[in-house]
Amino acid sequence: MNRGKGFNGLLLTASILVSILISLVSRSSFAVQWQFDKFSLDINNSLSLSSSWRVQERDENNISYGNTGNLIQIGDPISSLRFFPPVASENLGTNGLPGPGETLPGRYISADPSICEEAGISVSGASACWVPYFPDGGPGAYDENSDNGNLNFDKGLFSKQFRSFHEIKLQGESFGLTTRLLFFYDDYIENENLPHHELSDESKDLVGSDMRVLDLYGDLDVFLYDHPVSIRFGKQVISWGESGFISGMSAYQTPLDFNQLILSGFDLKQGSIPTQSLLVFFGMTENTSAEFYVKNEWKPNIFPPVGSYFSFTDIIGEGGDQICINGGMVPDSSESKICVARDEDRLARDQGQFGLKLSWLVPSLNYTEFSAYYMRYHDPNPVLGGREGIPDTTVPDVLQAKYFLQYIEDLELFGLSFNTVAPWGSSISGEVTYRKDVPLTIDISELLGAAVGNLLNLLFYDEAQGGDLARILASDNVNLPLIFSALQSEILPLIGTGEMADWLATQPTSDFRDDPNEGNNCQTDRPCFPAYQVDLLDPLSGDELDAYIKRDIVKANLLFAHTFPASWLKTDQLLAIAEVGATYVVDHPEYDELRLLTPGTEGRGAANALLPVRGLPCCDRDTWSDAFSWGYALRLQADYPGILGYFTLQPSITFKHDVSGIAPTNAMGFTEGNKIIRLGLSAEYQATTKLSIDYTGLSGNHKRNLLHDRDFVSLTLSHSF
């Protein structure tokens, strides 16, 4: 689809015209009330204009070293693998290493045996060696797969948006029809040239402009042998459980569009993704009931597209088409970087999802309601997979290593919940879930090491011995017969022999230890950190690797809410909400057993197994996932009506804190130290027109919180009728 300025203008015009048309109909409908003998028609509309500004400077610790420019690379590149840009010889001292006073971090290659020997590295006749060099100073990250969104937006404006949301409900005596429509247009995203990573047309559909039909369902209320039955069918949102700010079981019933959730000010009606479903409620007795649903459509969660403001990964969202494996040392603009292309996603099937809920109301316990749940679902979150091959997108596709996203099917959830009102008037609710066989992604470095490790080892060995295969791959015209001839006659026979293993043993190991106080002196036989736990795949096999393990997960949430009447704060009322939650991964692997994908980690498994990552730093044990994690959320909201006779002021504060433990990425848990604070103030005129200003601060745990430098302020003018 061509999204030129003409298309953008047409979409904006159409959105406004449809919004005005619906608005006019709704205004006239309320004037005559649209109430008939057998049915009524209700139309609710919300129009808004908003702008958002980034109020924090970019933290270069969130940017790869290659993209910060805080990197000097020296020595001869292994050009056949397009690994490094040309040598910057003016940056070298007399010994071929950085001169006195240079403190920029980097990783260097040298083909001079004397330099290798000086660094304590025995080359044993090899033509090149790694010379790690990581002095203090110079901010940056050893990961180039998470900074596109950060680099695209400087401090200042990043969004100018028009938004129109409409709810239309036709209600009869026993039947109803409901639909919700959403239109949005962001002038900044559609018309500004982003400096680092331009958004694709598909990405702009997510954050730039679009017209969508969200919900579209019918409902029917009948009696079956004096038992009330409610049936709802069509495109709808189903949400069970008692969670609030902390995700619960509803996250596996209804997928979320995180872009719309954020851009709408966290409105779940606009951020939820309805799916084709049948929902049935059956009243068994006065105090017991059952609900059942079956889905005929599966959809995944939609993450921020790569390069958008809230993007925190460059490999999963729309526009994420490669994983680069240069340890953050090569700029995105470099043609010499090594990357693995993304293959077609493995999506879940539409059928096979259903759920059952049984509820029991106990009047003697102050009308407490207890519920039990069973759900069969397909995961809305992806896990990674890999295909063995050459990590070079310029060679024929059949030879390339690939990564892909896969969505695991037929998962199970068991749950219990309650909700009640305490004698003093507080609402109290909670839920606990037990999810079986949840897929947890193994760390990306482990995955890529398995997919490309043996082949890279062969290529580096081939380079050191004369480079027959490497020269073929580096040529302008790749000759497949020559490649296979070289592989079969010269390269593959080395697998299983001691020749290549002996050569690998002469290459440098990592110079980093788990304890930073031990310095950079790990040139010993003992690995500085645990070895790779995923076996390297056979080279040129094309084998696929499911890079996840399955573990059971327990999660519990407890929520309190209380409305205080007029108080010394001079409020008409004050709403207070507090929620606490915890996640436990059953049989979570230890650090030296297997490392799972965890937010903000960087580093590699032991380099003894895989030459190309030798010299990269190890990760701190404390940055990896834990079995147990917990956190809490708080919200206060006050109402001050009658200001100047017409206005209601509504200040609010929301605070979320992940206190302890780091859950694996797919566990939907907590990341220790992460904090989110949202301060809001709105002035509402006669319950229709509202002016709001909100500040959102993202802080804590700078290494694992990739959004910690993207605080922002939003100003919104909205009108509802």
NULUM-640228 format. One record per residue (C-alpha): residue in one letter; x, y, z negated. Coordinates in steps of 0.1 Angstrom, whole numbers, padded with zeros to 4 digits, always signed. Layout:
BEGIN
aXYZ;...
//
This chain:
BEGIN
m+0000+0000+0000;n+0013+0034+0010;r+0011+0058-0020;g+0022+0091-0004;k+0010+0125-0015;g-0021+0121+0007;f-0031+0089-0010;n-0024+0104-0045;g-0046+0134-0037;l-0074+0112-0024;l-0073+0090-0054;l-0074+0120-0078;t-0103+0136-0058;a-0122+0104-0058;s-0117+0099-0096;i-0129+0134-0104;l-0159+0132-0081;v-0170+0099-0095;s-0165+0112-0131;i-0186+0143-0123;l-0213+0122-0107;i-0215+0099-0137;s-0214+0129-0160;l-0243+0147-0142;v-0264+0116-0143;s-0257+0111-0180;r-0264+0147-0189;s-0298+0145-0171;s-0305+0111-0186;f-0300+0125-0221;a-0322+0154-0212;v-0351+0131-0204;q-0338+0103-0227;w-0341+0076-0200;q-0363+0056-0224;f-0388+0033-0207;d-0413+0008-0220;k-0391-0022-0214;f-0355-0009-0213;s-0332+0021-0219;l-0302+0034-0202;d-0272+0049-0221;i-0242+0065-0205;n-0213+0077-0227;n-0184+0096-0211;s-0150+0109-0221;l-0129+0132-0200;s-0094+0143-0211;l-0063+0162-0201;s-0031+0155-0218;s+0006+0163-0217;s+0035+0145-0235;w+0070+0156-0242;r+0101+0137-0253;v+0115+0155-0283;q+0147+0134-0289;e+0180+0134-0271;r+0191+0101-0255;d+0212+0078-0278;e+0241+0065-0257;n+0242+0035-0280;n+0211+0024-0262;i+0228+0027-0228;s+0251+0002-0212;y+0288+0012-0212;g+0288+0011-0174;n+0260+0037-0173;t+0273+0060-0200;g+0306+0064-0182;n+0324+0056-0215;l+0344+0030-0198;i+0378+0026-0180;q+0385-0005-0161;i+0420-0015-0151;g+0438-0043-0134;d+0431-0062-0102;p+0395-0071-0096;i+0384-0105-0086;s+0370-0090-0054;s+0356-0123-0040;l+0330-0122-0068;r+0323-0085-0065;f+0329-0083-0102;f+0346-0050-0108;p+0350-0017-0089;p+0385-0007-0077;v+0414-0002-0101;a+0417+0032-0117;s+0455+0032-0119;e+0458+0068-0131;n+0442+0056-0164;l+0470+0031-0171;g+0500+0034-0193;t+0534+0021-0185;n+0525-0013-0198;g+0494-0016-0176;l+0470-0010-0205;p+0453+0022-0216;g+0477+0049-0225;p+0481+0065-0260;g+0450+0082-0273;e+0426+0064-0250;t+0397+0051-0271;l+0371+0042-0244;p+0359+0006-0247;g+0361-0018-0218;r+0371-0052-0205;y+0401-0055-0182;i+0415-0079-0157;s+0452-0082-0150;a+0470-0102-0124;d+0504-0093-0138;p+0517-0124-0157;s+0539-0102-0179;i+0508-0082-0192;c+0490-0115-0198;e+0520-0128-0218;e+0523-0095-0237;a+0487-0099-0248;g+0494-0134-0260;i+0477-0151-0232;s+0494-0180-0215;v+0486-0180-0178;s+0503-0213-0169;g+0507-0203-0133;a+0472-0188-0129;s+0470-0156-0108;a+0448-0136-0132;c+0438-0134-0168;w+0413-0115-0189;v+0428-0088-0212;p+0401-0077-0236;y+0403-0042-0249;f+0376-0028-0272;p+0390+0001-0292;d+0368+0021-0315;g+0348+0051-0302;g+0327+0058-0271;p+0290+0049-0276;g+0274+0022-0254;a+0258-0012-0253;y+0271-0045-0239;d+0238-0050-0222;e+0227-0034-0189;n+0192-0049-0188;s+0173-0025-0211;d+0181+0011-0203;n+0163+0021-0170;g+0134+0037-0188;n+0157+0056-0212;l+0178+0069-0183;n+0148+0081-0163;f+0136+0107-0188;d+0155+0135-0205;k+0142+0155-0234;g+0111+0174-0222;l+0079+0166-0203;f+0073+0130-0191;s+0035+0129-0186;k+0007+0151-0173;q-0025+0131-0172;f-0061+0133-0163;r-0082+0105-0178;s-0119+0096-0174;f-0136+0068-0193;h-0173+0058-0190;e-0195+0033-0207;i-0229+0024-0191;k-0254+0002-0209;l-0288-0010-0196;q-0307-0025-0225;g-0340-0044-0223;e-0360-0062-0251;s-0339-0093-0249;f-0313-0087-0222;g-0286-0061-0215;l-0260-0052-0189;t-0228-0033-0199;t-0199-0019-0178;r-0169+0003-0186;l-0150+0023-0160;l-0116+0039-0162;f-0099+0065-0140;f-0065+0080-0147;y-0040+0101-0128;d-0006+0112-0140;d+0007+0141-0120;y+0042+0138-0134;i+0047+0101-0126;e+0031+0104-0091;n+0051+0135-0079;e+0084+0138-0098;n+0115+0121-0085;l+0129+0099-0113;p+0167+0102-0115;h+0178+0066-0122;h+0152+0040-0112;e+0123+0050-0089;l+0090+0034-0097;s+0075+0010-0072;d+0039+0014-0058;e+0029-0015-0080;s+0044+0002-0111;k+0026+0034-0103;d-0007+0015-0103;l+0000+0008-0139;v+0012+0042-0152;g+0006+0067-0123;s-0030+0064-0111;d-0057+0039-0107;m-0095+0033-0107;r-0106+0002-0126;v-0138-0016-0136;l-0130-0030-0170;d-0159-0048-0187;l-0189-0060-0166;y-0211-0084-0185;g-0246-0094-0193;d-0261-0105-0226;l-0292-0124-0235;d-0309-0128-0270;v-0333-0157-0274;f-0346-0181-0301;l-0340-0219-0298;y-0362-0238-0323;d-0364-0207-0345;h-0326-0203-0344;p-0312-0170-0330;v-0290-0175-0299;s-0270-0147-0282;i-0253-0153-0249;r-0228-0130-0233;f-0214-0138-0198;g-0191-0120-0174;k-0160-0099-0176;q-0156-0091-0213;v-0133-0087-0243;i-0135-0113-0271;s-0119-0105-0304;w-0120-0128-0335;g-0103-0125-0368;e-0096-0098-0393;s-0063-0082-0383;g-0059-0045-0380;f-0026-0027-0371;i-0007-0060-0373;s-0015-0084-0344;g-0035-0115-0353;m-0054-0143-0335;s-0073-0119-0312;a-0039-0113-0294;y-0044-0148-0279;q-0080-0143-0268;t-0077-0110-0250;p-0046-0098-0231;l-0035-0062-0235;d-0023-0035-0211;f+0003-0019-0233;n+0006+0011-0209;q-0031+0020-0212;l-0031+0013-0249;i-0004+0039-0255;l-0015+0064-0229;s-0051+0064-0242;g-0040+0071-0278;f-0043+0034-0288;d-0079+0030-0277;l-0085-0008-0276;k-0115-0003-0252;q-0091+0011-0226;g-0061-0010-0235;s-0077-0044-0236;i-0079-0065-0204;p-0114-0082-0200;t-0116-0117-0185;q-0144-0138-0171;s-0158-0156-0201;l-0190-0172-0216;l-0196-0164-0253;v-0224-0181-0272;f-0236-0172-0308;f-0258-0197-0326;g-0274-0190-0360;m-0276-0224-0378;t-0291-0212-0411;e-0296-0179-0428;n-0260-0179-0440;t-0241-0200-0415;s-0234-0195-0378;a-0213-0208-0350;e-0197-0191-0320;f-0182-0207-0289;y-0164-0193-0259;v-0150-0207-0227;k-0129-0187-0203;n-0128-0190-0165;e-0100-0166-0160;w-0065-0161-0174;k-0045-0129-0173;p-0011-0120-0189;n-0002-0091-0211;i+0009-0061-0190;f+0042-0046-0202;p+0056-0012-0193;p+0070-0013-0158;v+0107-0010-0155;g+0118+0026-0155;s+0087+0040-0171;y+0090+0060-0203;f+0081+0032-0228;s+0101+0005-0208;f+0124-0014-0231;t+0135-0042-0208;d+0145-0042-0172;i+0138-0079-0165;i+0101-0086-0175;g+0078-0057-0165;e+0067-0048-0130;g+0098-0038-0110;g+0121-0061-0130;d+0136-0082-0102;q+0171-0091-0116;i+0191-0099-0147;c+0227-0085-0145;i+0254-0104-0164;n+0283-0080-0165;g+0282-0074-0203;g+0272-0038-0198;m+0305-0030-0182;v+0294-0023-0146;p+0272+0007-0136;d+0238+0000-0121;s+0249+0019-0090;s+0279-0004-0084;e+0277-0029-0055;s+0302-0051-0073;k+0279-0061-0102;i+0269-0097-0107;c+0231-0102-0110;v+0207-0131-0109;a+0175-0124-0089;r+0140-0130-0101;d+0121-0159-0086;e+0083-0162-0084;d+0065-0162-0118;r+0050-0195-0130;l+0015-0183-0139;a-0010-0202-0161;r-0041-0216-0146;d-0075-0200-0151;q-0093-0230-0166;g-0086-0247-0199;q-0091-0219-0225;f-0119-0221-0252;g-0125-0215-0288;l-0149-0224-0317;k-0157-0203-0348;l-0178-0214-0378;s-0189-0187-0403;w-0204-0190-0438;l-0218-0160-0457;v-0218-0164-0495;p-0242-0140-0513;s-0230-0150-0547;l-0195-0137-0539;n-0207-0103-0531;y-0217-0114-0496;t-0182-0126-0487;e-0179-0142-0452;f-0156-0171-0446;s-0147-0183-0411;a-0128-0211-0396;y-0114-0211-0360;y-0100-0234-0334;m-0086-0220-0301;r-0070-0236-0270;y-0052-0209-0251;h-0026-0202-0224;d+0002-0179-0237;p-0003-0143-0224;n+0035-0137-0231;p+0061-0151-0208;v+0092-0172-0216;l+0122-0173-0194;g+0134-0201-0171;g+0164-0204-0149;r+0176-0221-0117;e+0212-0231-0112;g+0231-0214-0084;i+0255-0187-0074;p+0250-0154-0094;d+0252-0133-0062;t+0222-0118-0045;t+0241-0114-0012;v+0245-0152-0005;p+0217-0172+0011;d+0187-0176-0011;v+0190-0214-0013;l+0224-0210-0030;q+0214-0183-0055;a+0209-0186-0092;k+0174-0174-0102;y+0155-0166-0133;f+0118-0166-0136;l+0089-0159-0160;q+0067-0188-0170;y+0035-0188-0191;i+0030-0219-0212;e-0005-0236-0211;d-0027-0255-0235;l-0014-0241-0268;e-0034-0245-0300;l-0043-0222-0329;f-0061-0230-0361;g-0072-0202-0383;l-0091-0191-0415;s-0104-0157-0424;f-0125-0138-0449;n-0140-0104-0453;t-0158-0089-0483;v-0166-0057-0502;a-0150-0054-0536;p-0172-0042-0566;w-0154-0008-0564;g-0164-0003-0528;s-0132-0013-0509;s-0133-0035-0479;i-0109-0064-0481;s-0103-0089-0453;g-0076-0113-0442;e-0067-0141-0419;v-0041-0169-0417;t-0033-0187-0385;y-0013-0218-0376;r-0001-0220-0340;k+0013-0253-0328;d+0042-0257-0304;v+0047-0220-0297;p+0074-0215-0270;l+0103-0195-0282;t+0128-0183-0256;i+0165-0192-0260;d+0188-0163-0258;i+0193-0150-0222;s+0231-0154-0224;e+0226-0191-0232;l+0202-0195-0203;l+0225-0177-0178;g+0255-0195-0191;a+0238-0228-0184;a+0226-0218-0149;v+0258-0203-0136;g+0285-0214-0159;n+0300-0244-0142;l+0299-0228-0108;l+0315-0196-0120;n+0342-0217-0137;l+0348-0234-0104;l+0350-0202-0085;f+0374-0186-0109;y+0395-0217-0108;d+0393-0217-0070;e+0404-0180-0070;a+0434-0189-0092;q+0445-0218-0070;g+0442-0199-0037;g+0406-0190-0032;d+0394-0211-0003;l+0357-0211-0014;a+0359-0176-0029;r+0371-0162+0004;i+0343-0179+0023;l+0317-0164-0001;a+0332-0129+0002;s+0332-0129+0040;d+0307-0108+0060;n+0293-0138+0078;v+0287-0166+0053;n+0291-0199+0070;l+0271-0226+0053;p+0289-0256+0069;l+0322-0242+0056;i+0307-0236+0021;f+0294-0272+0018;s+0326-0285+0033;a+0347-0267+0007;l+0324-0277-0021;q+0324-0313-0012;s+0360-0318-0003;e+0378-0293-0027;i+0356-0281-0055;l+0330-0305-0067;p+0355-0334-0071;l+0370-0313-0099;i+0339-0319-0121;g+0346-0347-0146;t+0384-0344-0142;g+0408-0329-0166;e+0424-0306-0141;m+0400-0277-0143;a+0394-0282-0181;d+0432-0279-0186;w+0432-0247-0166;l+0403-0233-0186;a+0421-0240-0218;t+0448-0215-0208;q+0424-0187-0203;p+0417-0161-0231;t+0390-0167-0257;s+0371-0140-0274;d+0389-0115-0295;f+0359-0108-0318;r+0350-0124-0351;d+0316-0125-0369;d+0332-0103-0396;p+0343-0069-0381;n+0368-0064-0409;e+0388-0093-0396;g+0398-0073-0366;n+0403-0082-0330;n+0428-0110-0334;c+0409-0142-0325;q+0435-0157-0301;t+0434-0191-0319;d+0421-0225-0312;r+0391-0220-0334;p+0362-0202-0316;c+0353-0169-0332;f+0316-0178-0331;p+0295-0208-0323;a+0297-0224-0289;y+0270-0224-0262;q+0243-0249-0273;v+0227-0253-0238;d+0246-0277-0215;l+0260-0262-0183;l+0241-0274-0153;d+0258-0292-0125;p+0270-0267-0098;l+0250-0263-0067;s+0224-0287-0080;g+0195-0262-0079;d+0182-0277-0111;e+0157-0257-0132;l+0160-0251-0169;d+0131-0244-0192;a+0149-0221-0216;y+0127-0224-0246;i+0120-0246-0276;k+0087-0252-0293;r+0080-0245-0329;d+0050-0242-0351;i+0043-0207-0365;v+0023-0195-0395;k+0011-0159-0397;a-0010-0142-0424;n-0025-0107-0426;l-0043-0090-0455;l-0061-0056-0450;f-0076-0031-0475;a-0098-0002-0466;h-0114+0024-0488;t-0133+0056-0482;f-0129+0082-0509;p-0156+0109-0513;a-0149+0146-0516;s-0118+0151-0537;w-0092+0176-0550;l-0078+0176-0514;k-0110+0195-0505;t-0119+0168-0479;d-0154+0157-0471;q-0140+0121-0471;l-0106+0104-0470;l-0102+0070-0453;a-0072+0049-0465;i-0062+0016-0449;a-0033-0007-0459;e-0023-0039-0442;v+0005-0064-0450;g+0015-0093-0428;a+0041-0121-0427;t+0053-0146-0401;y+0070-0179-0407;v+0086-0201-0380;v+0086-0237-0391;d+0120-0255-0386;h+0137-0223-0372;p+0171-0233-0359;e+0202-0220-0377;y+0226-0195-0361;d+0252-0221-0353;e+0226-0246-0340;l+0208-0224-0314;r+0203-0187-0309;l+0168-0175-0298;l+0160-0144-0278;t+0158-0116-0303;p+0153-0078-0298;g+0185-0058-0294;t+0211-0086-0295;e+0242-0085-0274;g+0272-0108-0270;r+0277-0143-0259;g+0282-0179-0271;a+0317-0192-0275;a+0338-0184-0244;n+0356-0218-0246;a+0329-0232-0224;l+0325-0204-0199;l+0353-0183-0185;p+0334-0153-0171;v+0322-0141-0205;r+0355-0144-0223;g+0366-0112-0238;l+0330-0100-0244;p+0322-0093-0281;c+0303-0117-0302;c+0272-0106-0319;d+0267-0100-0356;r+0249-0129-0373;d+0226-0105-0389;t+0211-0094-0356;w+0197-0128-0348;s+0162-0142-0356;d+0151-0155-0390;a+0124-0180-0400;f+0106-0155-0422;s+0097-0119-0416;w+0072-0094-0430;g+0060-0058-0428;y+0031-0035-0436;a+0011-0006-0421;l-0007+0024-0438;r-0031+0049-0425;l-0047+0080-0441;q-0073+0101-0423;a-0091+0131-0438;d-0122+0150-0426;y-0127+0188-0431;p-0161+0197-0416;g-0176+0231-0413;i-0144+0250-0405;l-0156+0284-0392;g-0190+0269-0391;y-0185+0247-0360;f-0152+0228-0362;t-0141+0196-0380;l-0104+0193-0387;q-0091+0157-0390;p-0054+0153-0400;s-0041+0117-0400;i-0009+0098-0407;t-0001+0062-0397;f+0030+0045-0408;k+0042+0010-0399;h+0073-0006-0414;d+0089-0040-0406;v+0105-0046-0440;s+0125-0078-0438;g+0135-0106-0414;i+0136-0107-0376;a+0111-0128-0358;p+0121-0144-0324;t+0107-0123-0295;n+0078-0147-0286;a+0068-0152-0323;m+0048-0119-0324;g+0063-0111-0358;f+0084-0083-0372;t+0119-0068-0366;e+0136-0057-0398;g+0140-0020-0402;n+0117-0008-0374;k+0095+0021-0384;i+0068+0039-0365;i+0051+0071-0378;r+0023+0089-0361;l+0012+0123-0373;g-0020+0137-0359;l-0042+0168-0362;s-0074+0173-0343;a-0100+0200-0342;e-0134+0189-0330;y-0162+0212-0319;q-0198+0200-0325;a-0187+0164-0321;t-0181+0168-0284;t-0150+0187-0276;k-0117+0179-0293;l-0082+0193-0292;s-0055+0170-0306;i-0018+0171-0312;d+0001+0140-0321;y+0037+0133-0330;t+0050+0097-0328;g+0084+0089-0343;l+0102+0057-0336;s+0131+0050-0360;g+0151+0025-0380;n+0173-0004-0370;h+0189+0014-0341;k+0206-0017-0328;r+0174-0037-0324;n+0149-0009-0319;l+0154+0000-0283;l+0128+0028-0285;h+0143+0045-0315;d+0154+0076-0295;r+0121+0082-0277;d+0101+0102-0302;f+0074+0122-0284;v+0046+0147-0289;s+0013+0147-0271;l-0013+0174-0266;t-0048+0163-0255;l-0080+0182-0247;s-0110+0159-0245;h-0148+0162-0240;s-0173+0135-0248;f-0209+0134-0239;
//
